[in-house]
Amino acid sequence: MSKMVSFGIDLGTTNSLIAKFDKGQVEVFKNPNGFKETLPSVVFFRNDRILIGDQARTYVEKDPKNVASRFKRKMGTTETIKIQSVGSKTPIELSAFILKELKNFVHSGEAVEAVVITIPTSFDTVQSNATKEAGVAAGFKQVVLLQEPIAASLAYANREKNVDLRNSQWMVYDLGGGTFDVALVKIVEGELTVVDHEGDNYLGGCDFDEQIIEKVLVPEILRRGRFTDLLGQMKSEKGKYNKLWYRLLHAAEGAKIELSTKTSAEIDLEMVSLVDEDGVAIDSLLNITRSEFEDVITAAIDSTADMMKKILTRNSLRPEDLKFVLMVGGGTYIPYVRKRIEELMGIPVNTSIDPSNAIAIGAAYFAGTKEFKAGGDTVKVPSNSRQLKIRQVYNRNSQESEETFSAKVEGDISSLFYRIYSEDGAFDSGLKALSNRIMEDLPLREGAFNLFQFRILDVQNNPIDVGLDSIQIAQGRYSVAGQMLPEDLCLVTDDIANKDTRLNKIFTKNCVLPAKTKRTVEVAKTIVKGSDEELRIMVVEGPAEKHSSTNKPIGSLLITGKQISRDLIKGTEIDLTFDISESRDLTISAYLNGTGQEFSQVFNGTARHVDSRQLASEVLQLEASVQSEVDEAAANGNHEAAEKLERLLGKVRGLISESGTLSADDVTDDRFKLEDKKRRVAEEVFELTSSKRLDGARATYAESRQDVASLVQENGNDREKHQLRELLAREQTFIHSTNPERVEAATSELARIKWQILMRMPDFLVGMFEHLVKHRASMNDQMQAKQLFENGKRHISSESWDDLNQVNGRLWDLLPEDEREAEDMRLYTGIV
């Protein structure tokens, strides 16, 4: 039996919803208390009592220290939300409370065992895994993640019956309570695909609330009373006015919503009991106009338009190439957002679907196509029956007038029959003898969800219950071709030639998931059996053309000397397999050719940790680095580069100012926003200085090329000559590239060829051995070193060059790190 997941959940920053796909229709469930579709993503704790949703929201002003909200923004971090009455809760735990509460919306009483949960496209792998973990904690046996722009597009495309969307493209503009996504979506042959995207995990309606406080309310309060560092005291957990921060957030949110339909809104400060430092009550009303609010959010909205323009540029598109901009998310209720985007982009804005529930509806459509696999793909009939197993295969979405249905049947099928008929009576296969393989062409009604029943019957025409669901095929409706990967995933390897690390792309941004690939790397140093030395198979997320330090680490597969069955000699090949699921679960397997062992790990991600003091220190280091680049560019007469770097220096100094206002116990998301800004500036610096690196990389390559070509000519074998010929054949593709990484990668290839040859040349091996003899006194393990030196002398006498090579490798590993670094880079991963 193929049972569908069916349920879809929009797990939002401010509100969450649950919907179900059933027989072609989607129902958005309502809260039994109040009959609203939306559940506020708010949790209130008081001793043994937990309130969720609207009831919890009523305590935001009365008891803010025991209320948790907006925790979606902290998914995938080490942050916890402090609750006065019960201690700290993680974002995963709090999200699980919301998910469990949504189960109560399902009025039919059926168990919700599997679910599709939506995530922003801009969520990184760690955030995605945290969301899945919350689903598991909520008791779901199967959790499938779906990117929100795809969900919105499914909701729209499957609702609009009179609009021809074939081979069309549009942008989804998703401005939610806490995150922003914009995605380029295409429909090709009835399948939806996200082609490209941009986003900001710290831009949403709650940021508008904070901006109202900081730019409108606080300045007005300061005009009416005397306060010392009012904003800082509000944002600090131990600050005198910390409770005021939460109360004003609630008031600002209400004003923001009111301004969508009115030209002004009032905030009554008496409701928040504000008293200044002189004991004077500030009890007057504050007024905020729509124009003031629009001034507050203009910069943020303009930044979203800039992201849209980047997508157009990357994909060589003009505004007129797009059908519309589909608006979803609570933030798009704001009239100014719709007006401003249409004005800046010159693309019609489409508001035909409900921004609040579109994501949940799309998730339910998607859930209707996903099999529930927690209990297996087939269901056995009771033990006193024939033990039949049925596996059905068919496309659940089709643009054709008929669709092929097939089934594989296992068990005792003698004297049994089957029959397939449509529920509207338009099709009936008639009674047919049951066989191990069944195939039928089912006619489909155009533009409809077609429902068929598949029955197994005995000789008396009695049905045999094998637990088969209805066959559901949507004709003329749209399915998902596959979800895309938001960022490159890269393997970090050691770059010995440049004393650095290098990124080796394994999955490309926008590739369709699931995906699988293989890579072969070499051990960069000998790993002795039983030692603490390790190989680090490290994967990072971010642009492959950047440096590993600017990208986000996902996790590492560590292989230590204590795990291997024998010494792993330098140069030994390791076969790596990378497998990533549709929900971005990454599995890495490593086969060690030297030992015959295999290691495998599913990466759950490294939670993001941002310390305010450490961040301030990193920003200062970045300033020093940029200043050094400015001075160097000016000294070399490169005034254009110096001018651009000066502008970046101004940005960094702005970050220094921002970091200075952060308290160690800041309760906002400001430090995460600041870290993102710092990372983006670091990337800009990396790009601006790439021309300098490019010139250096080309010069190093040319010198290495000449050296290696001569060595290969004199001492290379057929394999090495072939490797050099292959490299030179594609020389034009990287030597004229604007990316220094590509040139440096070629130089590293030359270094490997050179090393292969040198490692079998007696003169080089003897010379290396004699060099190591000079460092004998400083080696870490004198007893082992003495034995190795004796072995080395014996191998030289007997001309056992392979054995001498192994001795050299083990002696090298006995050198203290500072001496190794003087000769070579300190190996970071242990693989090349």
N, C-alpha and C positions, 0 to 999 in steps of 0.2 A: 504494500500500500504506500502511496505517496501522500503524506499529510503535509499541508502547507503551514508555513509559519503564521500567516494571516494578520497578525497584530503589528501595528506600527506606532512608534512613540517619538514625539518631538520633545526631547529633553532640553528645555530652554533655560536661559540664564534667569529670566523673570517669570516665565510661564511654561507649563508643560501640558501635553495633550496625548491622548491615546485613541487610536482608530482601528477598525477591523475591516478587512476585505472579505466579502462573502457573496458568492454567486454573482460576481460582476458589479456589486455595489459596495461603496465604502460608507461606514457609519462612524461618525465621531462621537464617542461616548461622552455623557455629561455626568458631572459630579452629583451623586444622590443628594448631597447637601447643597442646595442652592441652584441645582440644575444648570450650571455653567460648564461650557466645554473646557475652559482653561483651568488649570490648577496652578496657583502661584507657587513658584519654586522657593518656598520659604518653610523653615522648620523651627518650631518653638519648643523649648525644653523647660520643664519645671518639675524637679525631683523625679517622680516616676511617671510623669505625664508628658506625652509628646503630641503636639498639634502640628498639622501639616496643611499648607495652602492658605485659604482665606482666613481661617481661624487663627493661624500663626501670624498673618499680616496685621491683625488687630493689636498685636503686642509690640509692633515695631516702635511705636512711640512710647508705650507704657513701660516696656521692659526690654530695651534693645540689647542688653548684655546677654540675654538668653535666647535671642533670635539669630538664626543663620540664614543668609540669603546671598545671592550672586556668587555662589561657590563654584559654578561651572567654569568661571574664569581661572580658577586655581587648580583645575584638573591637570594631572601630570606634573604637579610640583610637590615639594616636600612641606608645603604650607599646611597648617591645621587651623581650624576656626575655633577660637576659644569661647566656650559656653560657661557662663558663671556657675550654673547649678550642677553641671555634669562633667566639667573639664573640657578637653579638646575633642573635636571631631574632624576627620579628614573629609576632603571634598568627595571622595568615593563613598564614604559612609553616608554622607548627607544626600548624595544623589540617589543612593539605594533607597533611602526613606521615600523620596519622591516617586521612584519607580514602583515601590510596593504599594504606595497610596493609589497610584493610577490603576492598579489591578482592581480596586474597589469600584471603579467607574463601570466595569463590565457587568451590566445589569443582568445578563443571562446566567451569571453564576459559574460559567465554565472556567476551567483552570487556564491561566495564561502561561504556557510552558515555554514558548519561544517567541521572540520579538525582534523586529528591526528597530534599531535606535539611530536617529539621525545625528550627524556631527557636522560642524563647519568644514568646508573643504580645506581651510587654512589650518585646521588642527594638525599638529605634527603626530608622529607615530606614538610618542609617549602619551600624549593627550588622548589619542584614539584608544590605546590599550587601557588607559584608566577608565574610559567610558564603558568599555566592554567589561572590565572588572566590576564596575558598579552594577551592571546588569546581572552578572553572576551572583553578586552579593545579595541582589534583590530576589534571587531564587529562580531565575530563568535558566532553563537547561540548554538553550541555544540562543546566542546573541549575534546578530548580523548588523554591521554598521553600514550606514548609507549616507553619502554626502548630501547636504541640504539642498544645493542647487539642482541636483538630479531629482530629489523628492519634489521640489517646487515645480520642475518642468513636467514630471509625470502627472502631478495634480492638474496642471494647466492643459497639457496635451490630451489627456484622457477625459477632460471635461468639455473641451471645445469641439462639438460635433460638426459645426458648419464652417470651420476654418481649415483650409488646406495647409498643412504644415510640412508636407513632404519636401525633403531636401532643403529645408529652411534652417536658419540659424538665428539665435538671439542671445541676449545677455540676461542672466538672472542677477538681480540686484537684491541681496539679502542683508538687510540692516535689522539685526535683532536687538535684544536687550543688552547683550554683552559682546557680541562679535559681529564682524562685517565680512561678507564674501561677495565677490563678483565673479561670475563664471561665464565663459563662452560655451554655448550649448549648440549642438548640431543634431538634426535628425537626418539619417541616411538609411533608406530602405526600411523605415519603420522602427529604427533603433536610435535611442538617445545616447549621446556621448558628450561628456564634458571635455572640450578640446584644450582649454587653458583657463587659468584662474589667477586671481590676486586676492589678498585678504589681510585683515588685521584682527588678531584675537583680542585686542584691547581697544576696540572701537564699537560702541553700541549705545543704546538708549541710556544705560546707567552712567556712561561718560558724560552725556548731555546733562544728566541730573547733577553730577559733580561740577560741571562747568557753570551751571546756574548758581550753585552755592558759591563757588570761588570768584566768579566775575560779576555777579549781581547781588546776591544776598549778603555775603560777608562785607563787601565795601559799604553797603547801605547800613548794616548793623554797626560798623565802625564809625559811621557818621553820627550815629544816635547814642553811642555809649563808649565807655573807656575799657579797652581790652588790650592785654599784652600777648602778642602772637596768637591771636584767636584761631586762625586756620591751623597752625601747628598743634595747638592744644586740642583741637577737634580731631585731628587725624592720628594723634598719638593714643595708643591704647590706655595709657595711664594719665592722659591729659585731663585737665580740669573740665574741659568742655567736650569730652569724647562722646557722651550720650547725645549732645546737641548735633553732632555729625550725622548720626543715624536718623534722628528726628527730622533734620532738614532734608536729608536724602528722600525721605518719605514725602515730605511736603513739596519738594522740587519735582518729584515724579508726578504728583497730582497736578501741579501747575502745568507741567509739560503736556500732559494729556488734555487738560482743559484748553490749552492754547491751540490745539488742533481744530477746535470748533469756535473759539472765541478770540477776540483781539487782545484781551488782557486777562490776567488771573491774579488773585489775591492770596497771600500767605499770611496767616494770622500768627504772629510771634507769641501771642499769649498762650497758644496751644503748646508751645515748647518751653514755657516758663523761663524765659531768658532774663537773667539779671547780670548787670555789668560788675566790674571790680569795685565800684563805689556803692554797690548794693541797690542801684537804681534799676527798676524793672523796665524792660523794653517791651511794651505791650501794644505798640501800634501795628497797623497792618502794613505789609510790604506789597507793593504792586509791581508786577512784571508784565511788560507788553509783548505782543507777538514779535514786533520788530527788534526788541532787545534780545529775545530768545534767538531769533534768526541770526543776529550779529554774533551771538555766542557760538553757534554751531556752524557758521559759514566755512571756517577753515577746515573743519572735519569733513563736511560734505564735499568741499572742493578736493580734498585729498582722495575721496572715493572716486571722483571723476578722473583724477590723475591715474588711478589704478586701471580704470576702464580704458583710458587712452593707451596705456602700456600694452594692454592685451590687443588692442586694434593694431598698434605698431608692430608687435611681435608676429602677428598673423597676417600682416599686409592687407588689412581690411580698412574700408572706409565706413563712416556711419551709415551711409545708404545701403551698405551690404547686409545690414542687420534688420530683421523684421520689426523688433521692438526691444525694449528693456522691461523685463518682467519683474514687477516689484513685489517682494514678500518680506515678512518680518514686521514686528510692531512699529519699528522706527519709520516705516514708509507710510504710516498714517499721517505723518507730519506733512502738511501741504507744501511747505517750503522745500522739503527733500525732493518731492516729485517735480516741482517747478524748476528747481535749480539744476537737477540732472538733465532734464529735457533741454534746458537752456544751454548748458555747457556742452552737451554731447550731440545735440541735433538729431536724436533718435527718439521716436515716439515712445512714451511711457505707457505700459500696459498694467492696469490695476483691476483687471476683470476677475481675479480670484481673491478670496479672503486672505489677507496677509497673515492673519492669526493662525488659521488651521491648515493652510496649504501644505506645510511641511509634513504634518501628521497624515494628511490624506495621501500625499505622495508616498510616504513610508508604507502605508497600508497597501497601496497598489503594488509596491515592490514586494512586500511580504507575501502577497498572493501568488508570487512567482517563485518563492523560495521554499525548498523542501525542508521539513522538520527532520533533522538527522539524529537527534539525541537518542531516539529509540531504534535507529536503523532504518533502512530504506524499505524493508518489507515487514509484513506482519503475518505471523503464523495463525492459522485457525486453531481452535481448541484441540487438545491432545487426542480426543476421541474421534476426530475427523480425519481427513486424508492428508493432513499436514501440508496443505498447499501454500506455496509462496508465490506471490504475484509482484512483478516489477513493471510499472507502466512507464512508457517514454513517449512524450509528445511536446510540441512547442506550445507554450501557454499564451503566446502572442503571435499573431499571424496577419500578414497583409494579403494572403492568398484566399481564394474562394473555397478551398478545401485543405484539410491538414491531415497528414498521416499519423495514425495512432498505432503504436506497437506495444506488445507486452511479452514478457518472458515468464513462463509458468513452470514451477518445479513442484514435484509431488506426484501422487497417484491421480492421473487424469482420466482413467478408463471410465467409459459410460457417462462422461460429463459433457456439458454443453455451455456455450456462452452466448450472450446477446448484448448488443450495444444499441441504445436508442436515445434520441434527443428528448429533453423534457417538454419541448413544445410539440412533439409528435411529428415533426417534419422528416425524421430519419429513423429507420429501424433496420438493423442488419439482418434480422431474422434469427432463428435458432441455428447455431452452427456447432459442430463437434469441437470440443476443446482440444487444442494441441499445445505443444511446448512453446511454440512461437505464434503470435497472433499479429496480424496487420490489417488495418482497415483505413480507408480514406473517408474522413468525416466531412460532410458538406457544412459550410459555415454561412450564417446570415451576416450580411454586410453591416459593419459598424456596430456590432452587438457582442455581448458576452454569451457564448454558446455553451449550454450545459448538456452533458450526456451522462447516462448511467451505464455502467459496465457490470453485468450480472453473470455469475456462475450458477448453473442449474443442474440438478440431477435428472435421472430418467423419468421421474414423476413430475418434472418441471418445478420442483421445489428449489428456492434459492439457497445457496450455501454461503454463509456469512464469512467472508474473508477480509472484512473491514476496509473495503475499497471506498474512497471518496469519489465525489462526482468528478467527471472530466470537465475542466473549465478552460475554454479557449476564447480569448478576446480577439475578434476580427477587426482590423482597422484601428486597433488601439496601439499604444506605443510601449515598448519595453526598453530595457537598459542594455546597451551593448557591453557595458563593463565600466566599473569605476576607475578613475585615473589616479595615478600617484602624484601627490601635490608637489613633491620635491625630489631631486636626485637622491639616490642612496648610493653611498660610496664606501669602498673598503680602504682603510688607511694602511699604507705600507711604508717601509723605511726607504728613504732616498739617500743612499750612502754617498753618491757622488756630490750631492749638494748639502750633506749634513743636515737633512731635514726629513720631513714626512711628505708623502704624496697621496693624492686621492685617485683611486681606481674606480671608475664608475661601474656599478653593477646593475642598477635599474635607473632608467632615464625618466625625468619629470614628464608627466602626462602619459606614460605608458599605461596600457590597460591592465587592470588586475583581474584575476590572479596572474602571477608571472613566476618564471623559474629560469635560472641561469647558472653557469658554472665558470669557475676561474681556477687557474693553476698558479701557485706562488712557490717561492723557494724559501727554505729556512736560512736566515741571514747569519745565524751563529749556531754553534754546536750546543745542543741541550743535553746535558749529562743525566743519565738515568738516576733517579733518586734525589736530584738537586732541587733547589727552590727556583731555578731559572724558569722562565715562562715564555710562551708565544702568545701574543694577544691578537686575536682575530676581531678587529674593531670596526664597527660600521657607524657612519655618521650620516646625518640628513641635511641636505642643503646643496647649493650649486657646486657642481663638480669642478668648475674652473677656479674656485676659491681655494683657500687654505683650510686644512682640517680644523684649525683653531677657530675659524669663523663659523663652523657648522655645528649642529646639535648632535651630541653623541646619543646613539640609541642603546648600545650595549656592547659587551665584549665576551667572546668565547675564549676562555683562558685554558691553555694546555701547559701543564708544568712537568718538570722532570720527574716528579713523584708519580705521575700518571702514565708515563711511557714505559714500554717493556724493555727497551734497550736505548742506547745513546742515539740521538737524532743528529746526524752529521750535517754541518753547514753545506748548503746547496741541495739538500734533499727536497724533492718536490712534494707539495701538499695540494691535493685536489679538494677544492671548496665547492659546495653546492648551496645556492641561495634560493629559498622558496618563500614567496610572500603571498598571503591569501587576499581575498577580496576585502576583508576587514583589516588588512595590514598587519596580520600576525607574521612575523619574520622568523623563519627557521634556517639555521646554518649548520651544515654538516661538513666536517673536515676529515679527509682520509689521509693518513700519514703513510706515504709510500715506503718510508724507511723502517717502520715497525709493523705495518699491516693493521694498525688500529684505526677505529673510526670514532669521532666525537660529534655530538649533535646537541643543539640547544635552541629552544624557542625563546626569543628575546621579548621580555616584558617591558623593556625600556628603563632608562635611568631617570628618575624623577628630577625635575628641574629645581635647583636650589639657588636662591638669590639672597645674599647677605648684604645689607645696606652699606656696611663699612667696607666690605671687600669690593663692592661695586664702585664705591667712591674712589678706592685705590686704583682699580682698573681704568677708570676714566682719566685719572691723573697720568697713568702710564701711557694711555692713548695720546694724551696731549703732548707728552714728551716725545713720543714717536713721530707724531705729525709735525711737530716743530723741527725735529731733526731732518725730516724729509723736505720741509720748506727751505731750511738753510742749505741743504745739499743742492736742491734744484736752483736756488738763487746763485750759489757759487759756480754752478755749471752753466750759468747763463740761460737756463730754461725758464724764462719769465712766465710763460703761459701756464706751465705746470705749477710754478710757485704761486701764481695768483689763485689757481683752483684749490691748491692745498691750503692757502690762507683762508679761503672761504670755509673749508672743512674745519680748520682750526677754530674758526668762530663758532661752528656748530658744537665742537667739543667743549669749548669754554661755556657754552650754554648748558651743556650736560653737567659740567662741574657745578654750575649754579644750582641746577635742579637737585643734584645729589646732596648738596649742602643743606637742603630743606628736609631731607628724609630723616625721620627719627628711626632708631633701632626697632621700635615697636609700632611702626606705621601700620595702620589697619586697612589701608587702601591697596590698590594694585599698582601704585606709582613706581615701585622699584622694578616690577616686571616690565612696565612700559619703558622705563629708562634703560633697562638692559637691552630691550629690543632696539631702541634708538642707537645705543652704543654699538650693537652688532652691525646695524645698517651703515653707520659712519665708518666702522672698521672695514666693511666691504668696499665702500667708496674709496677709501685710502688704498686698499689693495688694488683696485682697478686703476687708479690714477698712477700708481707707481709700477704698474705692470710693464710699461714701456722701458723703464730702466732695467727691470728684470729680464725683459725680452732681449735687449741688446747683450746683456751679460750671458744669457742662456745660449744665444746664437754663437757668441765667441767661444764659449766653453765647448759647445757641440763641435764647432769646426776644428778646434785643437784635438778633441778626443777622437773625432772621425779620422784625422790623419794618423794619429798614433795607433788606433785599432786596425785601420786598413793595412798598415805596414806589418803589424804583428800577425794578422790573419794570413797575409800573403806568405809570410815566412814560416809560421808554425801552426796555422789553423788546419783543422780537419774539414772534411766535406760538409759536415753539419754546420760548423761555424762559418764557413764561406757562404753557405746558403742563407744563414741568418743575416749576415752582413748584406748580401745582395737584396734580400727582402726589405731590409731597413732602407737601403739607398734607393730602392724602387719607389718608395713612398715619401722620399725626402722632401719633395716639393710641397706636399700637403701640410707638413708641420713647420718647415723652415720659413715659409711665408705666412704662417699663422700669426695672429695677434695675441695668441694665448701662450705665455711663456711655459705653462705647465706641459704643453704638448712637446715643446722643444726639449725641456728638461727630461721628459719621459724617454725621448729618443736617446739622450745622453746616457741615461741609466741603462738602456738596452745595450749600448756600446760598452758600458762598464761591465755588464754581466758577461758579454762575449770575451772581453779582455781577461776577466777573472777566470773564466773557464779554461782559457789557454794557459795562463800563468800557473794555475793550480796543478798542472801536470808537467811543468818545465822544471827539471832538476835544479838548474842554477837558481831559479827564483825560490824554490822551496827550501834549498839549503841556505840561501841568503836570508830568508824569513826566519828560519830556525836560529841562525847565528844572531840575528837582531833580537830575538826573544831571549837568547842566552844572556845578553847584556842587561836584561831587566829581571834576571833570576832572583835577585835579592828582595825585590819588592812584591813578588807573587804571593797571593793570598794563602795558598795551601802548599807549604814548603815540601812536605813529604810527597805529595802527589806530583809536584813540579819536578822534584829530584828523579822520581821514577820515570816521568815523561821525558826528561832530558836524556836519561840513559837509553830509553827506547828509541829516541830520535837519533842518537849517535849510531845505534845498531842498524836502524833503517837506512841511514846514509851509507854505512859500510856495505850493506847488502843491496843497495840501490832499490829499496822498496818504497817507491815514491808515493803511492797511494796511502800507505801506512804513515809516512812522514807528514803527508797533508793532514791526516786526522790528528796527529800529535800536535802539529802547529795550531790547529783550531782549538784544541783543548787547552794548550798553553796560553793562547790569546785570551780565552775566557777566564784564566786565572789572574790576569793583570788587573790591578786596581782600576776602578772606573775613571779616575782622573787621568791616568796614563793612557787608557784606551781612548778617552775623548781627545787627548792631545794628538793621537794618531788618526782618529776616525771619529765619526759621530757616535753618540750613545744610542744604541738601537732602542727604538721606542716600542715597536710591535714585534720585532724579531723575524719579520717576513719581508721579502722583496718581490 
